[in-house]
Amino acid sequence: MADRIRKVDYYKAEIANRVGEGARVLGALKAAKVDLLAFTGFPSGRRVQLDFVPKNAALFRKAAKKAGLKVALKKGCFLAQGRDRAGAVATILETLAKAKVSVVALNGVSAGNGRFGAFFWVKPKDVAKAAKALKAS
């Protein structure tokens, strides 16, 4: 299967940096049957920033609200999925560099069964240029 790169929406939220808070949030999404294409969390000052790429945005927003999670307005990022191999993400970054697009942040993972996944952000002014360079859907 060829790599697939698509522009997707993500939602950002901040939570307290306390034991169990991430489990509470993800548990609420699980209970609401929210399927995430991607998710990351990292320290942000004294709090934790969570970024979610939901499969169904409406269901995610409803579940987040019910859980008391204050979610910022949606923003765009890119999701890449494909056959895992050495340099899979390097090829994406090389394509963006040739187009003079800087990557703000990136998370990648080997998904098992010979597959990889990555999601990454570019500056809002570069989204259209990145999408064109990557032939993103």
Phi and psi in radians as a Rosetta constraint file:
Dihedral C 1 N 2 CA 2 C 2 CIRCULARHARMONIC -1.276 0.35
Dihedral N 2 CA 2 C 2 N 3 CIRCULARHARMONIC 2.749 0.35
Dihedral C 2 N 3 CA 3 C 3 CIRCULARHARMONIC -1.104 0.35
Dihedral N 3 CA 3 C 3 N 4 CIRCULARHARMONIC 2.551 0.35
Dihedral C 3 N 4 CA 4 C 4 CIRCULARHARMONIC -2.165 0.35
Dihedral N 4 CA 4 C 4 N 5 CIRCULARHARMONIC 2.189 0.35
Dihedral C 4 N 5 CA 5 C 5 CIRCULARHARMONIC -2.115 0.35
Dihedral N 5 CA 5 C 5 N 6 CIRCULARHARMONIC 2.264 0.35
Dihedral C 5 N 6 CA 6 C 6 CIRCULARHARMONIC -2.432 0.35
Dihedral N 6 CA 6 C 6 N 7 CIRCULARHARMONIC 2.657 0.35
Dihedral C 6 N 7 CA 7 C 7 CIRCULARHARMONIC -1.429 0.35
Dihedral N 7 CA 7 C 7 N 8 CIRCULARHARMONIC 2.276 0.35
Dihedral C 7 N 8 CA 8 C 8 CIRCULARHARMONIC -2.301 0.35
Dihedral N 8 CA 8 C 8 N 9 CIRCULARHARMONIC 2.867 0.35
Dihedral C 8 N 9 CA 9 C 9 CIRCULARHARMONIC -1.668 0.35
Dihedral N 9 CA 9 C 9 N 10 CIRCULARHARMONIC 2.488 0.35
Dihedral C 9 N 10 CA 10 C 10 CIRCULARHARMONIC -2.251 0.35
Dihedral N 10 CA 10 C 10 N 11 CIRCULARHARMONIC 2.766 0.35
Dihedral C 10 N 11 CA 11 C 11 CIRCULARHARMONIC -2.202 0.35
Dihedral N 11 CA 11 C 11 N 12 CIRCULARHARMONIC 2.389 0.35
Dihedral C 11 N 12 CA 12 C 12 CIRCULARHARMONIC -1.917 0.35
Dihedral N 12 CA 12 C 12 N 13 CIRCULARHARMONIC 2.477 0.35
Dihedral C 12 N 13 CA 13 C 13 CIRCULARHARMONIC -2.538 0.35
Dihedral N 13 CA 13 C 13 N 14 CIRCULARHARMONIC 2.732 0.35
Dihedral C 13 N 14 CA 14 C 14 CIRCULARHARMONIC -2.086 0.35
Dihedral N 14 CA 14 C 14 N 15 CIRCULARHARMONIC 2.472 0.35
Dihedral C 14 N 15 CA 15 C 15 CIRCULARHARMONIC -2.277 0.35
Dihedral N 15 CA 15 C 15 N 16 CIRCULARHARMONIC 2.894 0.35
Dihedral C 15 N 16 CA 16 C 16 CIRCULARHARMONIC -1.142 0.35
Dihedral N 16 CA 16 C 16 N 17 CIRCULARHARMONIC 2.534 0.35
Dihedral C 16 N 17 CA 17 C 17 CIRCULARHARMONIC -1.528 0.35
Dihedral N 17 CA 17 C 17 N 18 CIRCULARHARMONIC 1.267 0.35
Dihedral C 17 N 18 CA 18 C 18 CIRCULARHARMONIC -2.221 0.35
Dihedral N 18 CA 18 C 18 N 19 CIRCULARHARMONIC 2.601 0.35
Dihedral C 18 N 19 CA 19 C 19 CIRCULARHARMONIC -0.974 0.35
Dihedral N 19 CA 19 C 19 N 20 CIRCULARHARMONIC 2.248 0.35
Dihedral C 19 N 20 CA 20 C 20 CIRCULARHARMONIC 1.570 0.35
Dihedral N 20 CA 20 C 20 N 21 CIRCULARHARMONIC -0.193 0.35
Dihedral C 20 N 21 CA 21 C 21 CIRCULARHARMONIC -1.182 0.35
Dihedral N 21 CA 21 C 21 N 22 CIRCULARHARMONIC -0.727 0.35
Dihedral C 21 N 22 CA 22 C 22 CIRCULARHARMONIC -1.104 0.35
Dihedral N 22 CA 22 C 22 N 23 CIRCULARHARMONIC -0.710 0.35
Dihedral C 22 N 23 CA 23 C 23 CIRCULARHARMONIC -1.098 0.35
Dihedral N 23 CA 23 C 23 N 24 CIRCULARHARMONIC -0.667 0.35
Dihedral C 23 N 24 CA 24 C 24 CIRCULARHARMONIC -1.102 0.35
Dihedral N 24 CA 24 C 24 N 25 CIRCULARHARMONIC -0.828 0.35
Dihedral C 24 N 25 CA 25 C 25 CIRCULARHARMONIC -1.128 0.35
Dihedral N 25 CA 25 C 25 N 26 CIRCULARHARMONIC -0.881 0.35
Dihedral C 25 N 26 CA 26 C 26 CIRCULARHARMONIC -1.158 0.35
Dihedral N 26 CA 26 C 26 N 27 CIRCULARHARMONIC -0.577 0.35
Dihedral C 26 N 27 CA 27 C 27 CIRCULARHARMONIC -1.114 0.35
Dihedral N 27 CA 27 C 27 N 28 CIRCULARHARMONIC -0.691 0.35
Dihedral C 27 N 28 CA 28 C 28 CIRCULARHARMONIC -1.142 0.35
Dihedral N 28 CA 28 C 28 N 29 CIRCULARHARMONIC -0.699 0.35
Dihedral C 28 N 29 CA 29 C 29 CIRCULARHARMONIC -1.169 0.35
Dihedral N 29 CA 29 C 29 N 30 CIRCULARHARMONIC -0.689 0.35
Dihedral C 29 N 30 CA 30 C 30 CIRCULARHARMONIC -1.081 0.35
Dihedral N 30 CA 30 C 30 N 31 CIRCULARHARMONIC -0.799 0.35
Dihedral C 30 N 31 CA 31 C 31 CIRCULARHARMONIC -1.067 0.35
Dihedral N 31 CA 31 C 31 N 32 CIRCULARHARMONIC -0.552 0.35
Dihedral C 31 N 32 CA 32 C 32 CIRCULARHARMONIC -1.535 0.35
Dihedral N 32 CA 32 C 32 N 33 CIRCULARHARMONIC 0.064 0.35
Dihedral C 32 N 33 CA 33 C 33 CIRCULARHARMONIC 1.076 0.35
Dihedral N 33 CA 33 C 33 N 34 CIRCULARHARMONIC 0.644 0.35
Dihedral C 33 N 34 CA 34 C 34 CIRCULARHARMONIC -1.398 0.35
Dihedral N 34 CA 34 C 34 N 35 CIRCULARHARMONIC 2.137 0.35
Dihedral C 34 N 35 CA 35 C 35 CIRCULARHARMONIC -1.688 0.35
Dihedral N 35 CA 35 C 35 N 36 CIRCULARHARMONIC 2.161 0.35
Dihedral C 35 N 36 CA 36 C 36 CIRCULARHARMONIC -1.790 0.35
Dihedral N 36 CA 36 C 36 N 37 CIRCULARHARMONIC 2.288 0.35
Dihedral C 36 N 37 CA 37 C 37 CIRCULARHARMONIC -1.322 0.35
Dihedral N 37 CA 37 C 37 N 38 CIRCULARHARMONIC -0.570 0.35
Dihedral C 37 N 38 CA 38 C 38 CIRCULARHARMONIC -2.770 0.35
Dihedral N 38 CA 38 C 38 N 39 CIRCULARHARMONIC 2.739 0.35
Dihedral C 38 N 39 CA 39 C 39 CIRCULARHARMONIC -2.765 0.35
Dihedral N 39 CA 39 C 39 N 40 CIRCULARHARMONIC 2.462 0.35
Dihedral C 39 N 40 CA 40 C 40 CIRCULARHARMONIC -2.554 0.35
Dihedral N 40 CA 40 C 40 N 41 CIRCULARHARMONIC 2.678 0.35
Dihedral C 40 N 41 CA 41 C 41 CIRCULARHARMONIC -2.494 0.35
Dihedral N 41 CA 41 C 41 N 42 CIRCULARHARMONIC 2.500 0.35
Dihedral C 41 N 42 CA 42 C 42 CIRCULARHARMONIC -2.763 0.35
Dihedral N 42 CA 42 C 42 N 43 CIRCULARHARMONIC 2.751 0.35
Dihedral C 42 N 43 CA 43 C 43 CIRCULARHARMONIC -1.112 0.35
Dihedral N 43 CA 43 C 43 N 44 CIRCULARHARMONIC 2.497 0.35
Dihedral C 43 N 44 CA 44 C 44 CIRCULARHARMONIC -2.469 0.35
Dihedral N 44 CA 44 C 44 N 45 CIRCULARHARMONIC 1.662 0.35
Dihedral C 44 N 45 CA 45 C 45 CIRCULARHARMONIC 1.144 0.35
Dihedral N 45 CA 45 C 45 N 46 CIRCULARHARMONIC -2.200 0.35
Dihedral C 45 N 46 CA 46 C 46 CIRCULARHARMONIC -1.677 0.35
Dihedral N 46 CA 46 C 46 N 47 CIRCULARHARMONIC 0.118 0.35
Dihedral C 46 N 47 CA 47 C 47 CIRCULARHARMONIC -2.051 0.35
Dihedral N 47 CA 47 C 47 N 48 CIRCULARHARMONIC -2.957 0.35
Dihedral C 47 N 48 CA 48 C 48 CIRCULARHARMONIC -2.244 0.35
Dihedral N 48 CA 48 C 48 N 49 CIRCULARHARMONIC 2.268 0.35
Dihedral C 48 N 49 CA 49 C 49 CIRCULARHARMONIC -1.651 0.35
Dihedral N 49 CA 49 C 49 N 50 CIRCULARHARMONIC 2.326 0.35
Dihedral C 49 N 50 CA 50 C 50 CIRCULARHARMONIC -2.025 0.35
Dihedral N 50 CA 50 C 50 N 51 CIRCULARHARMONIC 2.323 0.35
Dihedral C 50 N 51 CA 51 C 51 CIRCULARHARMONIC -2.059 0.35
Dihedral N 51 CA 51 C 51 N 52 CIRCULARHARMONIC 2.233 0.35
Dihedral C 51 N 52 CA 52 C 52 CIRCULARHARMONIC -2.090 0.35
Dihedral N 52 CA 52 C 52 N 53 CIRCULARHARMONIC 2.368 0.35
Dihedral C 52 N 53 CA 53 C 53 CIRCULARHARMONIC -2.046 0.35
Dihedral N 53 CA 53 C 53 N 54 CIRCULARHARMONIC 1.636 0.35
Dihedral C 53 N 54 CA 54 C 54 CIRCULARHARMONIC -1.473 0.35
Dihedral N 54 CA 54 C 54 N 55 CIRCULARHARMONIC 2.625 0.35
Dihedral C 54 N 55 CA 55 C 55 CIRCULARHARMONIC -1.227 0.35
Dihedral N 55 CA 55 C 55 N 56 CIRCULARHARMONIC -0.674 0.35
Dihedral C 55 N 56 CA 56 C 56 CIRCULARHARMONIC -2.153 0.35
Dihedral N 56 CA 56 C 56 N 57 CIRCULARHARMONIC 1.801 0.35
Dihedral C 56 N 57 CA 57 C 57 CIRCULARHARMONIC -1.104 0.35
Dihedral N 57 CA 57 C 57 N 58 CIRCULARHARMONIC -0.727 0.35
Dihedral C 57 N 58 CA 58 C 58 CIRCULARHARMONIC -1.094 0.35
Dihedral N 58 CA 58 C 58 N 59 CIRCULARHARMONIC -0.772 0.35
Dihedral C 58 N 59 CA 59 C 59 CIRCULARHARMONIC -1.121 0.35
Dihedral N 59 CA 59 C 59 N 60 CIRCULARHARMONIC -0.719 0.35
Dihedral C 59 N 60 CA 60 C 60 CIRCULARHARMONIC -1.066 0.35
Dihedral N 60 CA 60 C 60 N 61 CIRCULARHARMONIC -0.875 0.35
Dihedral C 60 N 61 CA 61 C 61 CIRCULARHARMONIC -1.044 0.35
Dihedral N 61 CA 61 C 61 N 62 CIRCULARHARMONIC -0.718 0.35
Dihedral C 61 N 62 CA 62 C 62 CIRCULARHARMONIC -1.106 0.35
Dihedral N 62 CA 62 C 62 N 63 CIRCULARHARMONIC -0.806 0.35
Dihedral C 62 N 63 CA 63 C 63 CIRCULARHARMONIC -1.166 0.35
Dihedral N 63 CA 63 C 63 N 64 CIRCULARHARMONIC -0.695 0.35
Dihedral C 63 N 64 CA 64 C 64 CIRCULARHARMONIC -1.107 0.35
Dihedral N 64 CA 64 C 64 N 65 CIRCULARHARMONIC -0.752 0.35
Dihedral C 64 N 65 CA 65 C 65 CIRCULARHARMONIC -1.079 0.35
Dihedral N 65 CA 65 C 65 N 66 CIRCULARHARMONIC -0.785 0.35
Dihedral C 65 N 66 CA 66 C 66 CIRCULARHARMONIC -1.064 0.35
Dihedral N 66 CA 66 C 66 N 67 CIRCULARHARMONIC -0.593 0.35
Dihedral C 66 N 67 CA 67 C 67 CIRCULARHARMONIC -1.439 0.35
Dihedral N 67 CA 67 C 67 N 68 CIRCULARHARMONIC -0.036 0.35
Dihedral C 67 N 68 CA 68 C 68 CIRCULARHARMONIC 1.346 0.35
Dihedral N 68 CA 68 C 68 N 69 CIRCULARHARMONIC 0.361 0.35
Dihedral C 68 N 69 CA 69 C 69 CIRCULARHARMONIC -1.563 0.35
Dihedral N 69 CA 69 C 69 N 70 CIRCULARHARMONIC 2.111 0.35
Dihedral C 69 N 70 CA 70 C 70 CIRCULARHARMONIC -1.477 0.35
Dihedral N 70 CA 70 C 70 N 71 CIRCULARHARMONIC 1.943 0.35
Dihedral C 70 N 71 CA 71 C 71 CIRCULARHARMONIC -1.847 0.35
Dihedral N 71 CA 71 C 71 N 72 CIRCULARHARMONIC 2.296 0.35
Dihedral C 71 N 72 CA 72 C 72 CIRCULARHARMONIC -1.246 0.35
Dihedral N 72 CA 72 C 72 N 73 CIRCULARHARMONIC 2.832 0.35
Dihedral C 72 N 73 CA 73 C 73 CIRCULARHARMONIC -0.991 0.35
Dihedral N 73 CA 73 C 73 N 74 CIRCULARHARMONIC 2.636 0.35
Dihedral C 73 N 74 CA 74 C 74 CIRCULARHARMONIC -1.111 0.35
Dihedral N 74 CA 74 C 74 N 75 CIRCULARHARMONIC 2.599 0.35
Dihedral C 74 N 75 CA 75 C 75 CIRCULARHARMONIC -2.353 0.35
Dihedral N 75 CA 75 C 75 N 76 CIRCULARHARMONIC 2.946 0.35
Dihedral C 75 N 76 CA 76 C 76 CIRCULARHARMONIC -1.742 0.35
Dihedral N 76 CA 76 C 76 N 77 CIRCULARHARMONIC 2.591 0.35
Dihedral C 76 N 77 CA 77 C 77 CIRCULARHARMONIC -2.614 0.35
Dihedral N 77 CA 77 C 77 N 78 CIRCULARHARMONIC -3.061 0.35
Dihedral C 77 N 78 CA 78 C 78 CIRCULARHARMONIC -2.104 0.35
Dihedral N 78 CA 78 C 78 N 79 CIRCULARHARMONIC 2.520 0.35
Dihedral C 78 N 79 CA 79 C 79 CIRCULARHARMONIC -2.102 0.35
Dihedral N 79 CA 79 C 79 N 80 CIRCULARHARMONIC 2.182 0.35
Dihedral C 79 N 80 CA 80 C 80 CIRCULARHARMONIC -1.989 0.35
Dihedral N 80 CA 80 C 80 N 81 CIRCULARHARMONIC 2.390 0.35
Dihedral C 80 N 81 CA 81 C 81 CIRCULARHARMONIC -2.465 0.35
Dihedral N 81 CA 81 C 81 N 82 CIRCULARHARMONIC 2.500 0.35
Dihedral C 81 N 82 CA 82 C 82 CIRCULARHARMONIC 3.112 0.35
Dihedral N 82 CA 82 C 82 N 83 CIRCULARHARMONIC -2.896 0.35
Dihedral C 82 N 83 CA 83 C 83 CIRCULARHARMONIC -1.299 0.35
Dihedral N 83 CA 83 C 83 N 84 CIRCULARHARMONIC 2.230 0.35
Dihedral C 83 N 84 CA 84 C 84 CIRCULARHARMONIC -1.263 0.35
Dihedral N 84 CA 84 C 84 N 85 CIRCULARHARMONIC 2.382 0.35
Dihedral C 84 N 85 CA 85 C 85 CIRCULARHARMONIC -2.880 0.35
Dihedral N 85 CA 85 C 85 N 86 CIRCULARHARMONIC 2.846 0.35
Dihedral C 85 N 86 CA 86 C 86 CIRCULARHARMONIC -1.069 0.35
Dihedral N 86 CA 86 C 86 N 87 CIRCULARHARMONIC 2.254 0.35
Dihedral C 86 N 87 CA 87 C 87 CIRCULARHARMONIC 1.459 0.35
Dihedral N 87 CA 87 C 87 N 88 CIRCULARHARMONIC 0.191 0.35
Dihedral C 87 N 88 CA 88 C 88 CIRCULARHARMONIC -0.989 0.35
Dihedral N 88 CA 88 C 88 N 89 CIRCULARHARMONIC -0.813 0.35
Dihedral C 88 N 89 CA 89 C 89 CIRCULARHARMONIC -1.370 0.35
Dihedral N 89 CA 89 C 89 N 90 CIRCULARHARMONIC -0.533 0.35
Dihedral C 89 N 90 CA 90 C 90 CIRCULARHARMONIC -1.024 0.35
Dihedral N 90 CA 90 C 90 N 91 CIRCULARHARMONIC -0.683 0.35
Dihedral C 90 N 91 CA 91 C 91 CIRCULARHARMONIC -1.067 0.35
Dihedral N 91 CA 91 C 91 N 92 CIRCULARHARMONIC -0.720 0.35
Dihedral C 91 N 92 CA 92 C 92 CIRCULARHARMONIC -1.095 0.35
Dihedral N 92 CA 92 C 92 N 93 CIRCULARHARMONIC -0.812 0.35
Dihedral C 92 N 93 CA 93 C 93 CIRCULARHARMONIC -1.146 0.35
Dihedral N 93 CA 93 C 93 N 94 CIRCULARHARMONIC -0.634 0.35
Dihedral C 93 N 94 CA 94 C 94 CIRCULARHARMONIC -1.105 0.35
Dihedral N 94 CA 94 C 94 N 95 CIRCULARHARMONIC -0.725 0.35
Dihedral C 94 N 95 CA 95 C 95 CIRCULARHARMONIC -1.083 0.35
Dihedral N 95 CA 95 C 95 N 96 CIRCULARHARMONIC -0.761 0.35
Dihedral C 95 N 96 CA 96 C 96 CIRCULARHARMONIC -1.173 0.35
Dihedral N 96 CA 96 C 96 N 97 CIRCULARHARMONIC -0.684 0.35
Dihedral C 96 N 97 CA 97 C 97 CIRCULARHARMONIC -1.089 0.35
Dihedral N 97 CA 97 C 97 N 98 CIRCULARHARMONIC -0.724 0.35
Dihedral C 97 N 98 CA 98 C 98 CIRCULARHARMONIC -1.086 0.35
Dihedral N 98 CA 98 C 98 N 99 CIRCULARHARMONIC -0.546 0.35
Dihedral C 98 N 99 CA 99 C 99 CIRCULARHARMONIC -1.508 0.35
Dihedral N 99 CA 99 C 99 N 100 CIRCULARHARMONIC 0.052 0.35
Dihedral C 99 N 100 CA 100 C 100 CIRCULARHARMONIC 1.085 0.35
Dihedral N 100 CA 100 C 100 N 101 CIRCULARHARMONIC 0.700 0.35
Dihedral C 100 N 101 CA 101 C 101 CIRCULARHARMONIC -1.953 0.35
Dihedral N 101 CA 101 C 101 N 102 CIRCULARHARMONIC 2.185 0.35
Dihedral C 101 N 102 CA 102 C 102 CIRCULARHARMONIC -1.596 0.35
Dihedral N 102 CA 102 C 102 N 103 CIRCULARHARMONIC 2.383 0.35
Dihedral C 102 N 103 CA 103 C 103 CIRCULARHARMONIC -1.553 0.35
Dihedral N 103 CA 103 C 103 N 104 CIRCULARHARMONIC 2.248 0.35
Dihedral C 103 N 104 CA 104 C 104 CIRCULARHARMONIC -1.381 0.35
Dihedral N 104 CA 104 C 104 N 105 CIRCULARHARMONIC -0.764 0.35
Dihedral C 104 N 105 CA 105 C 105 CIRCULARHARMONIC -2.750 0.35
Dihedral N 105 CA 105 C 105 N 106 CIRCULARHARMONIC 2.728 0.35
Dihedral C 105 N 106 CA 106 C 106 CIRCULARHARMONIC -2.649 0.35
Dihedral N 106 CA 106 C 106 N 107 CIRCULARHARMONIC 2.446 0.35
Dihedral C 106 N 107 CA 107 C 107 CIRCULARHARMONIC -2.240 0.35
Dihedral N 107 CA 107 C 107 N 108 CIRCULARHARMONIC 2.266 0.35
Dihedral C 107 N 108 CA 108 C 108 CIRCULARHARMONIC -2.296 0.35
Dihedral N 108 CA 108 C 108 N 109 CIRCULARHARMONIC 2.732 0.35
Dihedral C 108 N 109 CA 109 C 109 CIRCULARHARMONIC -2.701 0.35
Dihedral N 109 CA 109 C 109 N 110 CIRCULARHARMONIC 2.539 0.35
Dihedral C 109 N 110 CA 110 C 110 CIRCULARHARMONIC -1.425 0.35
Dihedral N 110 CA 110 C 110 N 111 CIRCULARHARMONIC 2.137 0.35
Dihedral C 110 N 111 CA 111 C 111 CIRCULARHARMONIC -1.576 0.35
Dihedral N 111 CA 111 C 111 N 112 CIRCULARHARMONIC 0.039 0.35
Dihedral C 111 N 112 CA 112 C 112 CIRCULARHARMONIC 1.462 0.35
Dihedral N 112 CA 112 C 112 N 113 CIRCULARHARMONIC 2.928 0.35
Dihedral C 112 N 113 CA 113 C 113 CIRCULARHARMONIC 0.906 0.35
Dihedral N 113 CA 113 C 113 N 114 CIRCULARHARMONIC 0.598 0.35
Dihedral C 113 N 114 CA 114 C 114 CIRCULARHARMONIC 1.283 0.35
Dihedral N 114 CA 114 C 114 N 115 CIRCULARHARMONIC 0.404 0.35
Dihedral C 114 N 115 CA 115 C 115 CIRCULARHARMONIC -2.089 0.35
Dihedral N 115 CA 115 C 115 N 116 CIRCULARHARMONIC 2.666 0.35
Dihedral C 115 N 116 CA 116 C 116 CIRCULARHARMONIC -2.244 0.35
Dihedral N 116 CA 116 C 116 N 117 CIRCULARHARMONIC 2.812 0.35
Dihedral C 116 N 117 CA 117 C 117 CIRCULARHARMONIC -2.503 0.35
Dihedral N 117 CA 117 C 117 N 118 CIRCULARHARMONIC 2.608 0.35
Dihedral C 117 N 118 CA 118 C 118 CIRCULARHARMONIC -2.665 0.35
Dihedral N 118 CA 118 C 118 N 119 CIRCULARHARMONIC 2.527 0.35
Dihedral C 118 N 119 CA 119 C 119 CIRCULARHARMONIC -2.289 0.35
Dihedral N 119 CA 119 C 119 N 120 CIRCULARHARMONIC 2.527 0.35
Dihedral C 119 N 120 CA 120 C 120 CIRCULARHARMONIC -2.611 0.35
Dihedral N 120 CA 120 C 120 N 121 CIRCULARHARMONIC 2.751 0.35
Dihedral C 120 N 121 CA 121 C 121 CIRCULARHARMONIC -2.083 0.35
Dihedral N 121 CA 121 C 121 N 122 CIRCULARHARMONIC 2.522 0.35
Dihedral C 121 N 122 CA 122 C 122 CIRCULARHARMONIC -2.184 0.35
Dihedral N 122 CA 122 C 122 N 123 CIRCULARHARMONIC 2.916 0.35
Dihedral C 122 N 123 CA 123 C 123 CIRCULARHARMONIC -1.086 0.35
Dihedral N 123 CA 123 C 123 N 124 CIRCULARHARMONIC 2.526 0.35
Dihedral C 123 N 124 CA 124 C 124 CIRCULARHARMONIC -0.902 0.35
Dihedral N 124 CA 124 C 124 N 125 CIRCULARHARMONIC -0.638 0.35
Dihedral C 124 N 125 CA 125 C 125 CIRCULARHARMONIC -1.190 0.35
Dihedral N 125 CA 125 C 125 N 126 CIRCULARHARMONIC -0.299 0.35
Dihedral C 125 N 126 CA 126 C 126 CIRCULARHARMONIC -1.815 0.35
Dihedral N 126 CA 126 C 126 N 127 CIRCULARHARMONIC 0.039 0.35
Dihedral C 126 N 127 CA 127 C 127 CIRCULARHARMONIC -1.039 0.35
Dihedral N 127 CA 127 C 127 N 128 CIRCULARHARMONIC -0.852 0.35
Dihedral C 127 N 128 CA 128 C 128 CIRCULARHARMONIC -1.114 0.35
Dihedral N 128 CA 128 C 128 N 129 CIRCULARHARMONIC -0.727 0.35
Dihedral C 128 N 129 CA 129 C 129 CIRCULARHARMONIC -1.125 0.35
Dihedral N 129 CA 129 C 129 N 130 CIRCULARHARMONIC -0.728 0.35
Dihedral C 129 N 130 CA 130 C 130 CIRCULARHARMONIC -1.136 0.35
Dihedral N 130 CA 130 C 130 N 131 CIRCULARHARMONIC -0.774 0.35
Dihedral C 130 N 131 CA 131 C 131 CIRCULARHARMONIC -1.037 0.35
Dihedral N 131 CA 131 C 131 N 132 CIRCULARHARMONIC -0.737 0.35
Dihedral C 131 N 132 CA 132 C 132 CIRCULARHARMONIC -1.156 0.35
Dihedral N 132 CA 132 C 132 N 133 CIRCULARHARMONIC -0.809 0.35
Dihedral C 132 N 133 CA 133 C 133 CIRCULARHARMONIC -1.081 0.35
Dihedral N 133 CA 133 C 133 N 134 CIRCULARHARMONIC -0.662 0.35
Dihedral C 133 N 134 CA 134 C 134 CIRCULARHARMONIC -1.563 0.35
Dihedral N 134 CA 134 C 134 N 135 CIRCULARHARMONIC -0.083 0.35
Dihedral C 134 N 135 CA 135 C 135 CIRCULARHARMONIC 0.948 0.35
Dihedral N 135 CA 135 C 135 N 136 CIRCULARHARMONIC 0.767 0.35
Dihedral C 135 N 136 CA 136 C 136 CIRCULARHARMONIC -1.301 0.35
Dihedral N 136 CA 136 C 136 N 137 CIRCULARHARMONIC 2.509 0.35
